Amino acid sequence: MVSAPIARLQIRKVQGKMLHAIIETGGKQYRVAEGDELFIEKLPAEAGDTVTFDKVLAVIGDDTQSFGKPLLDGASVTAEVVKNGKSRKIIVYKMKPKKNYRRKQGHRQPYSKVKITSIKY
């Protein structure tokens, strides 16, 4: 039986999308390929704008692999902002027993949905 990540790689290879990049944005790292749509921390851009991610850690292709120390020089990933929004509400509840202390607070994390258009290295 094939595990899920390997099966996903094989599907992408059949579709001809075997060029991947590892980028860093919003304090997190993401593995992306052209055509991928992902939710990231909110960017200061409106829907329809083009953004460029310069913090590229690695580019992995069919026969080539380039890894930065820590970043790749001259590599960039271009994406288009699809939409900005807020995620589902989470409830933060604090309570101290026997002290009549209760605090209830809600939070909705803002995000940007982006579609990867090109990978350059």
mmCIF file of the C-alpha atoms, coordinates in Angstrom:
data_MODEL
# 
_entry.id   MODEL 
# 
loop_
_atom_site.group_PDB 
_atom_site.id 
_atom_site.type_symbol 
_atom_site.label_atom_id 
_atom_site.label_alt_id 
_atom_site.label_comp_id 
_atom_site.label_asym_id 
_atom_site.label_entity_id 
_atom_site.label_seq_id 
_atom_site.pdbx_PDB_ins_code 
_atom_site.Cartn_x 
_atom_site.Cartn_y 
_atom_site.Cartn_z 
_atom_site.occupancy 
_atom_site.B_iso_or_equiv 
_atom_site.pdbx_formal_charge 
_atom_site.auth_seq_id 
_atom_site.auth_comp_id 
_atom_site.auth_asym_id 
_atom_site.auth_atom_id 
_atom_site.pdbx_PDB_model_num 
ATOM 1   C CA . MET A 1 1   ? 0.000   0.000  0.000   1.00 0.00 ? 1   MET A CA 1 
ATOM 2   C CA . VAL A 1 2   ? 1.306   3.467  -0.906  1.00 0.00 ? 2   VAL A CA 1 
ATOM 3   C CA . SER A 1 3   ? 1.262   6.215  1.704   1.00 0.00 ? 3   SER A CA 1 
ATOM 4   C CA . ALA A 1 4   ? -0.620  9.439  0.963   1.00 0.00 ? 4   ALA A CA 1 
ATOM 5   C CA . PRO A 1 5   ? 2.359   11.824 0.389   1.00 0.00 ? 5   PRO A CA 1 
ATOM 6   C CA . ILE A 1 6   ? 4.024   9.439  -2.084  1.00 0.00 ? 6   ILE A CA 1 
ATOM 7   C CA . ALA A 1 7   ? 0.757   8.958  -3.970  1.00 0.00 ? 7   ALA A CA 1 
ATOM 8   C CA . ARG A 1 8   ? 0.345   12.736 -4.191  1.00 0.00 ? 8   ARG A CA 1 
ATOM 9   C CA . LEU A 1 9   ? 3.867   13.065 -5.618  1.00 0.00 ? 9   LEU A CA 1 
ATOM 10  C CA . GLN A 1 10  ? 3.129   10.435 -8.245  1.00 0.00 ? 10  GLN A CA 1 
ATOM 11  C CA . ILE A 1 11  ? -0.086  12.220 -9.290  1.00 0.00 ? 11  ILE A CA 1 
ATOM 12  C CA . ARG A 1 12  ? 1.773   15.514 -9.650  1.00 0.00 ? 12  ARG A CA 1 
ATOM 13  C CA . LYS A 1 13  ? 4.502   13.861 -11.720 1.00 0.00 ? 13  LYS A CA 1 
ATOM 14  C CA . VAL A 1 14  ? 1.916   12.461 -14.135 1.00 0.00 ? 14  VAL A CA 1 
ATOM 15  C CA . GLN A 1 15  ? 0.433   15.939 -14.530 1.00 0.00 ? 15  GLN A CA 1 
ATOM 16  C CA . GLY A 1 16  ? 3.897   17.388 -15.244 1.00 0.00 ? 16  GLY A CA 1 
ATOM 17  C CA . LYS A 1 17  ? 4.110   19.472 -12.036 1.00 0.00 ? 17  LYS A CA 1 
ATOM 18  C CA . MET A 1 18  ? 7.263   18.005 -10.588 1.00 0.00 ? 18  MET A CA 1 
ATOM 19  C CA . LEU A 1 19  ? 8.927   21.361 -9.818  1.00 0.00 ? 19  LEU A CA 1 
ATOM 20  C CA . HIS A 1 20  ? 8.469   22.095 -6.106  1.00 0.00 ? 20  HIS A CA 1 
ATOM 21  C CA . ALA A 1 21  ? 9.741   24.862 -3.872  1.00 0.00 ? 21  ALA A CA 1 
ATOM 22  C CA . ILE A 1 22  ? 9.870   25.274 -0.129  1.00 0.00 ? 22  ILE A CA 1 
ATOM 23  C CA . ILE A 1 23  ? 9.049   28.845 0.881   1.00 0.00 ? 23  ILE A CA 1 
ATOM 24  C CA . GLU A 1 24  ? 8.826   30.656 4.198   1.00 0.00 ? 24  GLU A CA 1 
ATOM 25  C CA . THR A 1 25  ? 6.101   33.172 4.943   1.00 0.00 ? 25  THR A CA 1 
ATOM 26  C CA . GLY A 1 26  ? 4.320   34.186 8.121   1.00 0.00 ? 26  GLY A CA 1 
ATOM 27  C CA . GLY A 1 27  ? 6.815   32.241 10.246  1.00 0.00 ? 27  GLY A CA 1 
ATOM 28  C CA . LYS A 1 28  ? 5.854   28.937 8.598   1.00 0.00 ? 28  LYS A CA 1 
ATOM 29  C CA . GLN A 1 29  ? 7.292   26.838 5.778   1.00 0.00 ? 29  GLN A CA 1 
ATOM 30  C CA . TYR A 1 30  ? 5.221   25.533 2.861   1.00 0.00 ? 30  TYR A CA 1 
ATOM 31  C CA . ARG A 1 31  ? 5.987   23.117 0.020   1.00 0.00 ? 31  ARG A CA 1 
ATOM 32  C CA . VAL A 1 32  ? 4.415   24.486 -3.138  1.00 0.00 ? 32  VAL A CA 1 
ATOM 33  C CA . ALA A 1 33  ? 4.152   23.657 -6.843  1.00 0.00 ? 33  ALA A CA 1 
ATOM 34  C CA . GLU A 1 34  ? 2.713   25.651 -9.728  1.00 0.00 ? 34  GLU A CA 1 
ATOM 35  C CA . GLY A 1 35  ? -1.068  25.724 -9.607  1.00 0.00 ? 35  GLY A CA 1 
ATOM 36  C CA . ASP A 1 36  ? -1.306  25.005 -5.865  1.00 0.00 ? 36  ASP A CA 1 
ATOM 37  C CA . GLU A 1 37  ? -3.746  27.011 -3.751  1.00 0.00 ? 37  GLU A CA 1 
ATOM 38  C CA . LEU A 1 38  ? -2.967  27.415 -0.067  1.00 0.00 ? 38  LEU A CA 1 
ATOM 39  C CA . PHE A 1 39  ? -4.059  29.379 2.978   1.00 0.00 ? 39  PHE A CA 1 
ATOM 40  C CA . ILE A 1 40  ? -1.282  31.433 4.585   1.00 0.00 ? 40  ILE A CA 1 
ATOM 41  C CA . GLU A 1 41  ? -1.027  34.164 7.197   1.00 0.00 ? 41  GLU A CA 1 
ATOM 42  C CA . LYS A 1 42  ? -2.668  37.381 6.009   1.00 0.00 ? 42  LYS A CA 1 
ATOM 43  C CA . LEU A 1 43  ? -0.642  39.429 3.529   1.00 0.00 ? 43  LEU A CA 1 
ATOM 44  C CA . PRO A 1 44  ? -0.889  43.210 3.025   1.00 0.00 ? 44  PRO A CA 1 
ATOM 45  C CA . ALA A 1 45  ? -2.359  42.730 -0.480  1.00 0.00 ? 45  ALA A CA 1 
ATOM 46  C CA . GLU A 1 46  ? -5.830  42.830 -1.974  1.00 0.00 ? 46  GLU A CA 1 
ATOM 47  C CA . ALA A 1 47  ? -7.544  40.066 -3.966  1.00 0.00 ? 47  ALA A CA 1 
ATOM 48  C CA . GLY A 1 48  ? -6.178  39.947 -7.512  1.00 0.00 ? 48  GLY A CA 1 
ATOM 49  C CA . ASP A 1 49  ? -2.751  41.343 -6.571  1.00 0.00 ? 49  ASP A CA 1 
ATOM 50  C CA . THR A 1 50  ? 0.484   39.520 -7.359  1.00 0.00 ? 50  THR A CA 1 
ATOM 51  C CA . VAL A 1 51  ? 2.939   38.772 -4.554  1.00 0.00 ? 51  VAL A CA 1 
ATOM 52  C CA . THR A 1 52  ? 6.497   37.470 -4.700  1.00 0.00 ? 52  THR A CA 1 
ATOM 53  C CA . PHE A 1 53  ? 8.014   35.235 -2.036  1.00 0.00 ? 53  PHE A CA 1 
ATOM 54  C CA . ASP A 1 54  ? 11.791  35.784 -1.890  1.00 0.00 ? 54  ASP A CA 1 
ATOM 55  C CA . LYS A 1 55  ? 12.474  33.509 1.079   1.00 0.00 ? 55  LYS A CA 1 
ATOM 56  C CA . VAL A 1 56  ? 12.942  30.272 -0.885  1.00 0.00 ? 56  VAL A CA 1 
ATOM 57  C CA . LEU A 1 57  ? 14.660  27.522 1.100   1.00 0.00 ? 57  LEU A CA 1 
ATOM 58  C CA . ALA A 1 58  ? 14.828  24.837 -1.602  1.00 0.00 ? 58  ALA A CA 1 
ATOM 59  C CA . VAL A 1 59  ? 13.800  24.044 -5.169  1.00 0.00 ? 59  VAL A CA 1 
ATOM 60  C CA . ILE A 1 60  ? 13.273  20.399 -6.089  1.00 0.00 ? 60  ILE A CA 1 
ATOM 61  C CA . GLY A 1 61  ? 12.751  19.242 -9.669  1.00 0.00 ? 61  GLY A CA 1 
ATOM 62  C CA . ASP A 1 62  ? 12.710  15.974 -11.618 1.00 0.00 ? 62  ASP A CA 1 
ATOM 63  C CA . ASP A 1 63  ? 16.485  15.697 -11.805 1.00 0.00 ? 63  ASP A CA 1 
ATOM 64  C CA . THR A 1 64  ? 17.780  18.756 -9.919  1.00 0.00 ? 64  THR A CA 1 
ATOM 65  C CA . GLN A 1 65  ? 17.760  19.734 -6.275  1.00 0.00 ? 65  GLN A CA 1 
ATOM 66  C CA . SER A 1 66  ? 18.936  23.076 -4.915  1.00 0.00 ? 66  SER A CA 1 
ATOM 67  C CA . PHE A 1 67  ? 19.085  23.798 -1.216  1.00 0.00 ? 67  PHE A CA 1 
ATOM 68  C CA . GLY A 1 68  ? 19.932  27.158 0.327   1.00 0.00 ? 68  GLY A CA 1 
ATOM 69  C CA . LYS A 1 69  ? 22.113  27.927 3.316   1.00 0.00 ? 69  LYS A CA 1 
ATOM 70  C CA . PRO A 1 70  ? 19.577  29.077 4.589   1.00 0.00 ? 70  PRO A CA 1 
ATOM 71  C CA . LEU A 1 71  ? 18.066  30.781 1.490   1.00 0.00 ? 71  LEU A CA 1 
ATOM 72  C CA . LEU A 1 72  ? 18.569  30.320 -2.252  1.00 0.00 ? 72  LEU A CA 1 
ATOM 73  C CA . ASP A 1 73  ? 20.018  33.387 -3.970  1.00 0.00 ? 73  ASP A CA 1 
ATOM 74  C CA . GLY A 1 74  ? 17.980  34.623 -6.929  1.00 0.00 ? 74  GLY A CA 1 
ATOM 75  C CA . ALA A 1 75  ? 15.101  32.205 -6.371  1.00 0.00 ? 75  ALA A CA 1 
ATOM 76  C CA . SER A 1 76  ? 11.544  33.463 -6.082  1.00 0.00 ? 76  SER A CA 1 
ATOM 77  C CA . VAL A 1 77  ? 7.987   32.181 -6.145  1.00 0.00 ? 77  VAL A CA 1 
ATOM 78  C CA . THR A 1 78  ? 5.220   34.299 -7.651  1.00 0.00 ? 78  THR A CA 1 
ATOM 79  C CA . ALA A 1 79  ? 1.619   33.948 -6.487  1.00 0.00 ? 79  ALA A CA 1 
ATOM 80  C CA . GLU A 1 80  ? -1.722  35.630 -7.000  1.00 0.00 ? 80  GLU A CA 1 
ATOM 81  C CA . VAL A 1 81  ? -3.912  36.529 -4.028  1.00 0.00 ? 81  VAL A CA 1 
ATOM 82  C CA . VAL A 1 82  ? -7.288  34.853 -4.555  1.00 0.00 ? 82  VAL A CA 1 
ATOM 83  C CA . LYS A 1 83  ? -9.029  36.225 -1.464  1.00 0.00 ? 83  LYS A CA 1 
ATOM 84  C CA . ASN A 1 84  ? -8.567  37.466 2.079   1.00 0.00 ? 84  ASN A CA 1 
ATOM 85  C CA . GLY A 1 85  ? -10.750 36.290 4.918   1.00 0.00 ? 85  GLY A CA 1 
ATOM 86  C CA . LYS A 1 86  ? -11.036 34.978 8.450   1.00 0.00 ? 86  LYS A CA 1 
ATOM 87  C CA . SER A 1 87  ? -11.019 31.366 9.587   1.00 0.00 ? 87  SER A CA 1 
ATOM 88  C CA . ARG A 1 88  ? -13.616 29.735 11.837  1.00 0.00 ? 88  ARG A CA 1 
ATOM 89  C CA . LYS A 1 89  ? -14.046 31.097 15.329  1.00 0.00 ? 89  LYS A CA 1 
ATOM 90  C CA . ILE A 1 90  ? -12.271 29.371 18.184  1.00 0.00 ? 90  ILE A CA 1 
ATOM 91  C CA . ILE A 1 91  ? -13.297 29.862 21.812  1.00 0.00 ? 91  ILE A CA 1 
ATOM 92  C CA . VAL A 1 92  ? -10.680 30.641 24.457  1.00 0.00 ? 92  VAL A CA 1 
ATOM 93  C CA . TYR A 1 93  ? -12.067 29.914 27.939  1.00 0.00 ? 93  TYR A CA 1 
ATOM 94  C CA . LYS A 1 94  ? -10.130 30.562 31.134  1.00 0.00 ? 94  LYS A CA 1 
ATOM 95  C CA . MET A 1 95  ? -11.332 29.450 34.545  1.00 0.00 ? 95  MET A CA 1 
ATOM 96  C CA . LYS A 1 96  ? -9.898  29.188 38.002  1.00 0.00 ? 96  LYS A CA 1 
ATOM 97  C CA . PRO A 1 97  ? -11.917 26.843 40.173  1.00 0.00 ? 97  PRO A CA 1 
ATOM 98  C CA . LYS A 1 98  ? -13.371 28.096 43.463  1.00 0.00 ? 98  LYS A CA 1 
ATOM 99  C CA . LYS A 1 99  ? -12.298 31.689 42.745  1.00 0.00 ? 99  LYS A CA 1 
ATOM 100 C CA . ASN A 1 100 ? -15.249 32.890 40.606  1.00 0.00 ? 100 ASN A CA 1 
ATOM 101 C CA . TYR A 1 101 ? -12.877 33.675 37.704  1.00 0.00 ? 101 TYR A CA 1 
ATOM 102 C CA . ARG A 1 102 ? -14.188 32.931 34.236  1.00 0.00 ? 102 ARG A CA 1 
ATOM 103 C CA . ARG A 1 103 ? -13.236 34.607 30.935  1.00 0.00 ? 103 ARG A CA 1 
ATOM 104 C CA . LYS A 1 104 ? -14.638 33.666 27.539  1.00 0.00 ? 104 LYS A CA 1 
ATOM 105 C CA . GLN A 1 105 ? -13.076 35.092 24.416  1.00 0.00 ? 105 GLN A CA 1 
ATOM 106 C CA . GLY A 1 106 ? -13.478 34.304 20.716  1.00 0.00 ? 106 GLY A CA 1 
ATOM 107 C CA . HIS A 1 107 ? -10.840 34.586 17.999  1.00 0.00 ? 107 HIS A CA 1 
ATOM 108 C CA . ARG A 1 108 ? -10.891 34.414 14.194  1.00 0.00 ? 108 ARG A CA 1 
ATOM 109 C CA . GLN A 1 109 ? -7.475  34.220 12.546  1.00 0.00 ? 109 GLN A CA 1 
ATOM 110 C CA . PRO A 1 110 ? -7.141  36.284 9.336   1.00 0.00 ? 110 PRO A CA 1 
ATOM 111 C CA . TYR A 1 111 ? -5.720  34.516 6.261   1.00 0.00 ? 111 TYR A CA 1 
ATOM 112 C CA . SER A 1 112 ? -4.896  35.033 2.599   1.00 0.00 ? 112 SER A CA 1 
ATOM 113 C CA . LYS A 1 113 ? -5.655  32.392 -0.007  1.00 0.00 ? 113 LYS A CA 1 
ATOM 114 C CA . VAL A 1 114 ? -2.993  32.406 -2.733  1.00 0.00 ? 114 VAL A CA 1 
ATOM 115 C CA . LYS A 1 115 ? -2.488  30.513 -5.986  1.00 0.00 ? 115 LYS A CA 1 
ATOM 116 C CA . ILE A 1 116 ? 1.088   29.777 -7.047  1.00 0.00 ? 116 ILE A CA 1 
ATOM 117 C CA . THR A 1 117 ? 1.730   30.950 -10.612 1.00 0.00 ? 117 THR A CA 1 
ATOM 118 C CA . SER A 1 118 ? 5.471   30.441 -11.176 1.00 0.00 ? 118 SER A CA 1 
ATOM 119 C CA . ILE A 1 119 ? 8.684   29.211 -9.573  1.00 0.00 ? 119 ILE A CA 1 
ATOM 120 C CA . LYS A 1 120 ? 11.976  30.816 -10.690 1.00 0.00 ? 120 LYS A CA 1 
ATOM 121 C CA . TYR A 1 121 ? 15.455  29.743 -9.664  1.00 0.00 ? 121 TYR A CA 1 
# 
